[in-house]
Amino acid sequence: MAGPSLRPHVHWAQRHRELFLRVDLSDVRNPDITITDNVLHFRAQGHGAKGDNIYEFEIEFLEPVEPKPVCRMTQRQLNITVQKKESNWWERLTKQEKRPLFLAPDFDRWLDESDAEMELKEKEEEKINKMKIESRVPKDPFKHLKKGYLIMYNLVQFLGFSWIFVNMTVRLFILGKGNMEIHLFSKMVGFLCLTDSFYDTFHTISDMMYFCQTLALMEIMNSLIGLVRSPLIPAVVQVFGRNFVLFVILGSLEEMQSKPVVFFIFYFWSIIELFRYPYYMLSCIGIEWKPLTWLRYTVWIPLYPLGGLAEAVCIVQSIPIFSETGKFSLGLPNPLNVTIQFPFVLQIYLIALFLGIFVNFRHLYKQRKQHLGPKKRKMK
């Protein structure tokens, strides 16, 4: 059976608008704290000066207070914050002149009236200075226009790459249904491929891919003029790398357009963009969908290396064709008749391709850590 109720030690401090009460009880259980008729009623079970027991007290405040106290419990104590109805400085806490024995000043938070006024003045000055700084920042009259442009850009790109992805998926499961065969994707890497079903992938998809990748040049412009916060170098590497393969390698060589590698290049590109563009579109309007965020910063992990490998295979397959046709090779008008062979340029580009993949991989890894990494716990 529990013993008679006891009064805990209570420490108090004040500001012009608030009262702070610190109740010296640990392991508090079942606290009952109310304010009625300007009297605070406290009752709780916890471990205090008299051991584990029921502790209670009442405080009739000097002046009116709000009837809803805010309580915060820790393992060692219980803190109560009470709002004054009027902002002023009290000469004491209780209505009775003689201070109760269980009540004492909280010297850790204690301020006299002049110190409290100084603190209040500093807060007001800080608020005024913040408002002045915000008023000095010029408002962007084109803010909504820029946001609308970015939403439309990402929406158009999403629809374009969705069309590509759906079209190629239908072809994968319908056109190649009765014509499957397993063979090596190249001498470097093996893939499961439907060769006879992919011969016209380029002719079916290329117009939409030309449109999307030409429109993607705007990403470089957006980063260059500061319309988006994305760094410029990764955008340049990705856009120019893809357009080089699309326009120079595939667009200029009919022999390359019927190769199965075209399917894999287009498929990898479209899957990546299916998550990237809707993520940016929702970000423009301040919406974050966690599954989409996770996909945006995860699917690139397998797809970027596979897409880069497919592009490298495409370049390797095109080198003999460029050597045979002499296309894009330049003869310089000099006594030595030196010729810049385009296949040699492609070999140099292969090195740059893998360097570009490394740059983008590093950039995306940092972004993934920023968006999906463990949150730092705030110290209380």
Secondary structure as UniProt FT lines:
FT   STRAND          10..14
FT   STRAND          18..23
FT   STRAND          26..36
FT   TURN            37..38
FT   STRAND          39..48
FT   TURN            49..50
FT   STRAND          51..61
FT   STRAND          70..73
FT   STRAND          78..84
FT   TURN            101..102
FT   STRAND          103..105
FT   TURN            107..109
FT   HELIX           113..136
FT   TURN            141..142
FT   HELIX           143..170
FT   HELIX           171..175
FT   TURN            176..178
FT   STRAND          181..183
FT   STRAND          191..193
FT   HELIX           195..197
FT   TURN            199..200
FT   HELIX           201..215
FT   HELIX           217..224
FT   TURN            225..226
FT   HELIX           232..243
FT   HELIX           244..250
FT   TURN            251..252
FT   HELIX           254..257
FT   HELIX           261..284
FT   TURN            285..286
FT   HELIX           290..296
FT   TURN            297..299
FT   HELIX           300..325
FT   TURN            327..328
FT   STRAND          330..331
FT   TURN            335..336
FT   STRAND          339..340
FT   HELIX           342..372
//
